[in-house]
Amino acid sequence: MHIIGENIHIISERVKEALKARNAKFFQELAVQQVEAGAWALDINLGPRKADGTEVFPWIVEAVQAVVDAPLCFDTTNLAGMEAGLKAITKAQPIINSTSAEPERLEKVPLVAKKYNARLIALTMGKGGIPVAADERVTIALETLIPRMVEIDFPIADLIIDPLVLTVSGCQQYCPESIEAVRTLPVSWDPPPMISVGLSNVSNQVPYEHRPLINRVYLAMLMGVGLQMMIANPLDKEQNDVIRIIETRDDSTPVGRLYLKIADRIAAMEEPQMEDVDFGDPEQTAIWKTVQILLNKVIYADGYLNQ
């Protein structure tokens, strides 16, 4: 699993304060921590930065590149700031996060990615927003996103399709559809583009104590359909253990066997079954409840996982 580390994000108060103070050491330590924990690349999400983008993006690139060799992923709508950051890249091939199928962004952003030899994350979202059905998201990729890359001779090997994960809180009907989009996209084009998701989006607006479990269970389901890349928190050791269990087929623990069973059932286009679960084990019971939410079988409510 390629993890694009999500921890340099302007939503964090610590990141906001460090950015305001131009505290390079803070960002360097956070970059090293993520890479040492297993991050393949680092997402740099500083917001639009309309006032100072052309200064701040190269500044953070220089700070982070001084201590790690990992690819840097620019997560911003500020094209001028993004370009300034891309010009400062001297190490690994960068990533742009992201374009969509909206005409203006699809016109401009892929050209920037091509100019700077960057990989490009493309969202299956058009003018009408995010479609619910998996086949509609796949259609956006096949009929709009990929043809634009072919038009400008952008390497499909550098294209990363994101079929969009939305929160289980209020949008849980999207959760199984995203799984099916991840299953379908790699077999819909030859050569297949890479697929990535923002894993922690599935637990946005959920009480903090429930977020890690929802993320882990959804991860097992997505790995069952072949997901190999995600924007996520590489410092989450339990999440990383789920990755290890599924990648190495480690069935040495009851919980590990359940995660494997979930991944295998989803891979086979089956639903996990009650017979897979030891309901005498509170951890397995919580995993089962989470599966029901993510498959849209039980309406999500904050109190459900507390019962």
N, C-alpha and C positions, 0 to 999 in steps of 0.2 A: 504494500500500500504506500503510495506517495502522499505524504501529508504536507500540505501548504500551511505553514503555521499561521494562525489567525491572531496572535496576541498583540501585535503592534496595530492597535485599532483605536481610533480617535474617540470611540464611545467610552473608553477607559479613562477615569479621572487621572490616574497616574500618567498615562500617555499624554493627556492634554497638558498636564503640568510640566512634564519633561520637555514637551515640544515648545511650549511657551518659553521655557528657560534655556532652550537649545542645549539640553543636557545629553551630550553624546554618549557619555558613559552608561546612562540608563538604557538607551537603545542598544548599545553594544552588548551589555549584559543580557538583555532580553533576547537578543538575536542568538547569542551563544547558547543560552539555556535551551532554546527551542531546537537548535540544530543538534545539540548533544542529546536531546531527548528523542531525536529521530526525524525531525522535520527535514524534508527534501528541499523545500523552498520556503520563502517567507513572504507573507502578504503584508504590504505596506498600505494601510488604510488611514489616511490623514484627513479625509474629507475633501471638499472641493478646493479649499485654500485659495480662493479667488484673489485675495490681496497679496499673498506672498508665495504662491505656488512655485514660481520659477526660481525662487531662492531656496525654499524649504525642501523640495524634492531632491535636488542634487546634494544638499547638505546631509540629508539622512542617508542617501546612497553612499556617500563618502564615509560616513561614520560606520555604517553597518559593514560595508565591504572591507573595512580595515581589519575586521575580526572574523568574518566568515566568508566562505566561497560559494554558499548556496545561491541558487537563482532568486532574484527579487521580483515580486509580483506587485505591480502598481495598481492599486484599487482606488480610482478617482474618476470623476467626470471632467476634471480640468485637463484638457488636452495640452495646453501650453506647459503647465507644470509637469505633466507626464513626460512630455518630450524633453524638458530640461533634465529630468531624472534619468531618462533613457540615455541621454548624451554622456552622463557621468558613469555609466556601467562600463566596467573594465574586466569583469570576471565572467560568470556563467550567463547563458542566454536568458534574458529577462522574459517576464510574462506580463501581459496587459489584461487587467480584470476591470472592465469587460466591454464588449459590444452587445447589442441586442439586434432584433430584426426591425427596430424602428428606423425608418429611412435615413434620418439625419446621422444617427450614430453608425449605421451600417455603411454609409457613404464614407465617413471620415476615419473611424477608428481602425479598420483593417489596413488602410493605407499607412497609418502611423506604425502599426505592427510590422508591416512589410519593410518599411523604410529602415527600421532599427533592428531587423532580424529578431523580433520578439515572438514568442508564442502568444496566442490570443484565446481568451475564454469568451465564448459566445453564448448568450442566454436565449433560451427558447421562449422569447417574449416579444410581441409585436405591439402595434399601436393600441390594440384592444386589451393589452395586459397579458396575464398568464392564463392560458387555457387550462381547464381542469383535466381533460382527457389526455392520456399518454399519446394516442395516435395524433392528436392535434399538435402536440409539442414536437413529435418526430417530424411531422409535416413541415413545421417552421424550419427545422434544421435542414431537411432535404430540399425544400423548395425555395428557401430564402437565404439562409445562412451559408450553406456550403456552395450554392451557385455563385454567391458574391465572391467567395474565396477563389473559386475557379476563374471567375471573370478577371480578377486582378493578378492571377497566377500566384496566389498565396499557398504555400505548401500545406496540404491537408495534414501532414505529419505534425505540423505546429499548431493545428487547430484543436481546441479543447471545448467540447460542447457541455454546457451546464443546463440540465433539464429542469432545474429550479426546485428546491425543497422549501416548502412553507411550513409555518408552525402548526402543530397539532391542535393548538389552542385557537379554535375558530376557523381553521382551514383544513381540518383533518381529512376531508374528502380528497385533498391533493396528495396525501401521503402514499397510498397504494399506487396512484397514477405515476408518481415520480419513480417508484420502483420499476414499473413496467416500461417507462421511458428509458431508464438505464439499461434494462434488459434488451430493448429493441434497437437502440441507436447503433451499437457497434456492428450489427449485422445488416444495417440498412444502406451502407455505403462501402465501396471498396476503392482504396484502402480505408479502413475505419478511422474516424477521428477519435482522439482520446475523450474520455468522459470524466467529469468532475462534478462534485456537489459541495454546497456549503452545509456541512453536517449539522452544526449547532443551530441552524435556522429552524430545524424541526422542533426545537424546544423553546424558541423565543416566546416571551410572555407567559412562561410557565414558572411556578415557584421554584426558586433556586435548588431546593433539596431534591426535586424530581428531575431536573434537567440532565444530569449525567446518565441516569438509567435510560431515559428516553433516547438519548443520543446513542448509547451503546447498543440497544436493541435494534434501532433503525440501522445502525452500521452493520450489524450481523445480517439483516435482511438485504441490504444493498450489496454487501459482499457476496451474498448468495447469487445475485444476478450479474456478478462480475465487476463491480466497482473496484477500480485500482488507484483512484486519485480523489482527494477531498481537501477542502479547506476546513481545518479543525484545530483543536488545541492539542499540540503534541506533548504538553505537560500532564495530560490526563492519563495516569498510569493504568487505570482500570480499562479505559478505552483501548489503550495500546495492547493490553492483555487480550482483549477480544480479537484484535487483529492477529496477534500471535496464535491464539487458539485456532482460528479459522485457517490461517495460512499454513500452519504446521499440522493441522488435524489432531490437536491435542485433546484427547478424550479422557484424560486422567482424573478429572473432577466432575461431580454431578452437574455443576453449573456450566462448565466447559462443554459437557455433552449436550446440554440444552441449547447453548448458543450454536453448536454445530448442527443440531437437529433443525433449528430455526433456519439457518442458512441453507441447509440441504432441502428442506421443504419448499422454501421460496424458489430455489433453483429449479426444482421440479414442477413449478407452477401449482404447488399444493399449499394449503393453509396448515400452519402448525396445529397439532392436535392435543387434546387434554391428556392423552396417554403418554405424551412426551414429557410431562411435568410431574414432579413429586410435590404435591400440594402440602405436604408436611414440612417443606422447606420454605420459609418466608421469602427468601431471595428468589427462588424459582417461581413462587406465586406472584411476586411483584413483576417479574419478567413476563409471565403469562398475561397479566393484566395490561401491561404495556403493549404487548403484541396485539391485543384486542383493540386498543385505541388506535394503533398505527394502521391496522387493517380496516379501520372505520366500522368495526363491529359494535363498539360501545362508544356512546357519545362522551367525549372528554369532559371531565370536570375535575377541578383541583383536588377535591376530596376523594375521588375514586381510588387513587393510589394510596391513600391513607387508611383505607378500610381494611 
